[in-house]
Amino acid sequence: MHQLPYTLENALERMEDEIEDIAKTLEKVHVASETNQPDTVKKEGEKYLTDVKKVLPQ
């Protein structure tokens, strides 16, 4: 039982890191969409969707 809080803490830290990375990727998509960079929108958009599915599986 003593180990459980540490396991949960580690899991939450990992999720926080992943969500921060997702936010950065989304910002790249946003900027690329405003500056007419379709290749970046496609590449980063696909990465965004893949990463979100890891955090929020259906």
RATABEL-V551686 format. One record per backbone hydrogen bond with DSSP energy under -1.0 kcal/mol. CO is the residue of the C=O (numbers start at 1). NH is the residue of the N-H. Records with the same first field share a line. If there is no record, write none. Layout:
CO->NH ; NH
This chain:
3->7
4->8
5->9
6->10
7->11
8->12
9->13
10->14
11->15
12->16
13->17
14->18
15->19
16->20
17->21
18->22
19->23
20->24
21->25
22->26
23->27
24->28
25->29
26->30
27->31
28->32
29->33
30->34
31->35
32->37
37->41
38->42
39->43
40->44
41->45
42->46
43->47
44->48
45->49
46->50
47->51
48->52
49->53
50->54
51->55
52->56
